[in-house]
Amino acid sequence: MSSSYQPKQVTQYEASHLIELMGNVSETIIDYSLDLLHPFESTDLIHDNACGAGVVSQAIMAKIPTSTEGLRIQATDINPQFVMACEQMAKLNKWPLEAHVMDARVSFNPIMLKNAVLIMDQDLDFSNNHFSHSFNNFAFHSMDVARHGLKEVHRTLKPGGMAMVSTWNEMPHTDALKHANRRTRGENAPLPMLLQDMSFEEEHMRKALQDAGFDPEKTKIYHKDASVTIPDLRRWAQLAWSYLGVLPSGWLHEDEEKWEEALDDIVEQLVNSDGISKNDRGETVMRFAGCVAIAAKEGCNRGGFRLMRLSTKCLVLNQ
């Protein structure tokens, strides 16, 4: 059982805090990824897997021309709050999007959100060969999750369908937060819940895609950096520890006493980390090294070629 106790210093959730913490790094990667793909068609059915607040769907809708009327998006996430936010954004903008609560590792029997009550909906199974595209923008943070999740991605893609998977090869803040955890809780303390098993970098992504059934010859890997500008590093540490510092069993009473010590340590570690620099205004810039995989499922459901665009060159992925 997790404890309901919270130190008095914990910053309570606000959506704006996510922008302070991560800026537009996720948007940077998805915009880059969309430019690698052939334009969408009106018959496309897209899966926005681990959709969060709808960053991927928003980027897709910003890029599609009016000629693609008929395109549909199924957005799923395990977090009901994210699903509600995504659904509200879709209704506000009149997007062709349905949002469901669902575990990324199992893309069948999604849980519909009705009147804030979670219920299983047996009529919404994602069948084999269902989607034209599957976007998995930082959906997987460990091999355990990716191993199951990407098999479902492969299963639910149509022949010739495209999977986009992204991950971070470098995140400067994770080591700083782990160091603060050891310093304030002891060397043998468990890691905070959201920092456990962060073992999904490029080499793991390649293996997970191949194990899921994607042909390495039809999988291309790209690299793209993204950065977040931090005007006040201690404010950033306060938010990061509030959101990411909680243990699987909950907060400890000692965490309140050692809160300032934890923040001091996070700031100290970040200042001396690789991937951290200062801009002309003296603000901290945190660089994230992104990695994007574009993988085609065997077969072709459109006839002819499916192309992936990179700058002015086209690479044939699937014949």
N, C-alpha and C positions, 0 to 999 in steps of 0.2 A: 504494500500500500504506500502511495506517495503522500508526503506530508502537505497539508494546506498552508503551513506556515510560510510567511514571506518576510524577509528583512524590510525594515521601514524604508530603506533607500531604494528598493526596487522601483524602476520606472514602469508605470502601467502602460499597457498596449495602446498605441495609436498608429494608424496606418502610415502617417507621415514619418514615423520613426524608421520605417523600412527604407525610405529614400535617404534619410540621414546616414543609415548604416551602409547601404550598398549602392547608393546613387542610381545610375542607369546602366550598371554593368550588364545586367541580364538583357536589357533592351539592346545594348550594343552587340551582344553575341547573336541574338535572334535576328536583328536586322542584317547582320553580316551573313547569317545562314540562309535567309530568304533570298539574298542576292546570288546564292550559289545554285538555286533551283530553277527549273523551267517554270514559266508562269502558270498559275493555277487555271483550271478549266471549270466550266459551269457544272460539270458532273462530279466534281471532286467532293469526297467526304473525308474530312480531316479530323484526326484525333489530337487534341491538345492534352497530352498526358501530364499529370502533376501540374495542372494549369496555374496554380497559385491564384493571384488576383486577376489573371487574364492577360499577362504581358504578351504571350505568343499570339493569342487570338486577336488582340488589339493591333499588333504589328501586321498580321495577315490582312485584317480588314482595311488597314491603311494603304495596303499595296494593291489590292485586287481592283481591276477595272469594272465598270458597270456591266460589261459583257459577260462577266462570270456569275451573273444572277442565277441562282440554283445551287451554288456551292453551299455546303453545310459543314458546321463544326460541332463535334462532340467534345466538350471540355470536362475533364475529370480530375479530382484531387481527393486525397484522404481527409483533408481538413474542411469541415463544414463551413467555417467562416470564410475561407477562400472561395468556396463554391458559391456561397450566397453573394459575395462581392462580384464575382464573375457574372453570375446570372443577372444581377441588378444592372451591371454595366451593359450587358447585351440587350436588356429590355429598353434601357435608356436610349441606346443608339440604334435600336431595331436591327440588331445583327441576327443572322440565321444560325443561332447557337443554342444548344441545350447543355446544361451543366448538371453533373451528377457527382455525388460522393462515392469514391471508389479507391481501393488500394491499387497502386501502380503495378504491383506484382501479379495481380489477377484481374484481367480485363473482361471478366464476365460477371453477371449478377451485380451490376452497380447498385448503389443505394440511392434512391431518389430522395430529394429533400422536399418534403411536403409539410407546410405549417410548422417548420422547425423540428419535425420529428423524422428520424431516420428509419426507413423501412426498406426491406429488400424488394426489388421489382424484378420478377422473373421474366418479364416481357422485354427487357432491355439488354439481353445477352449480346455481347459483341461476338458475332459469329466468325468463322474462318473467312479469310479473304474479304474483309469488310471495308477497310479504309484505303483511300488512295495515298494518304500521307499520315505519318505518325511523328509528331513533334515531342521530343523528350528533353526539354531545355532545363538542364540541371535537375533532372528527375531522380537520378540515382547517385547515391553517395557511398555505396559500398558494393563489393562484388556479390554479396549475399542477395541484396535487393535487385541488382542489375541482372544477375543470372536468371532469376524468375521473370523479372519484368520484361526483358528483351525477348525472351521466348514468346511472351504474349504479344509483344509488338510484331514479331515476325508472323505469328499465327494469324493475327487479325488484319495484316496488310494484304491487299490484293496482289496477284502476280504483277510484277513491274512497279509495285508501290514503293514509295520512298520513305525511309526513316531518317530523321535528324536526331542525333544524340549529342549533347554537349556536356562537358565537365571542366573542372578547373585543374590545371597542372600545378598551379601555385596560388596559394591564398595566404598573404602575409599574417593575417590575424589569428589563424588557428594555433600556431606555435605559441604566440603571446598569451592566448587564453589558457592553453594547457599549462604553461609555465605558472601563471597566476593561480591556477587550480592546485598545482603541487605546492607552491609556496604557502598558500593560506590554509590548505586542507591536509597537507602531508604527502610524502612521496607515494604512499600506497593508496591514496584516495582514488575512487573511481572517477572516470572522466565525466564531465557534464554530458547530458543526454544527447545533445545535438553535435557533440564533437567526437562521438564514439565511431569507430570503424569508418574513418574517412579514407577508405582505401579504394578510390575509384578515379585513377588518373588515366592518362592515354593508354598505357600498356594494358591496363585492366579493361578499358573500354573496347580495345581491339579484340581481346580474348572473349569478352562477353558477347560481342556481336557475332563472332565466328561460332561460338558455342550455341548461340540462338538459332543459327542456320543461315546467316548472311555470308555470302561468298566474299572472301577478302579481295578478290579481283574486282568486285563491284562495290567496294567500300573505299571511300576517299577520306583522308584525314587532313584537316586544316587547322591553322593556329591563328588566334586573334587575341590581342591583349585588350583589356578594358580597365578603366581606372575610376576611382571615386575620390573626389576632392573633399577634404575634411578641414573645415575652418577651425574647429576646436577639438583637439585630440582627446582631451580628458572627457569632454561631453560624449565623444564617440565611444570611449572606453566604458562610460556609465551605461550607455544604451546596450553595448555589446555584452557586458557582464549581466545586465538585467535580463536580456533575451536568451543568451547562450550559456550563462553560467550555472543554471539550475541542474542539480544532480538527478539521476533517475528516481531516487527516493524522495526528492524534493529539496528545498533549501534547508541548511543547518542553522541553528540558533547562533553558532559561532560566526556564520557568514556576515551577520550584522556587525559584529565587533570588528571583523577584519575587512569590511567593505572598502574602506579607503586604501588599505594596504593592497588589496587586489587591484584597484584602479591604478595605483602608483606603479605596480608591477607591469600591468598591461601597457601603460604608456611608455615605461622604460624599455620594455621588450620591442615595442613597435618602432620606437625612434632608432633603434639599432638593427632593425630587420632589413633584409634584402626586399626589394620591391617597394620601399618607402622613400619618398623624395619630397622636396619642397618646390612649390611654384614661385613665380615672381612676386606674388602677394604674401609669401611666407606661409601659405596654407600647406597642410600635409596632403600629399597625393599617394594613394595606395593603389598599386598595380596588381591586377589579377591576370594570370596567364591562362587564357581560355583555349580549349581544344574542341573542335567540332568534327563529328563524323557524319557523312552522308552515305547511306547504304541503300542499295536497290535490292528488292526481293526478286528472286529468279522469275523469269517470265515477263511478258509485256501485255498489258491489258488495253493498250491504246493503238497498237499497230505502229510500225515504223520504229523510230528511235525515241528514247527519252533522254534528254540532254540536261547537263548541269552546267551552268554558266559561271565562269570565273574570270572576271575582268572582261577582256575581249575574246577570250578563248572558250571553246566549247569542248567538253570532255564527254565522249560516249560512255555512258554507264551501262546501258542495257540495249541489246539488239533483239 
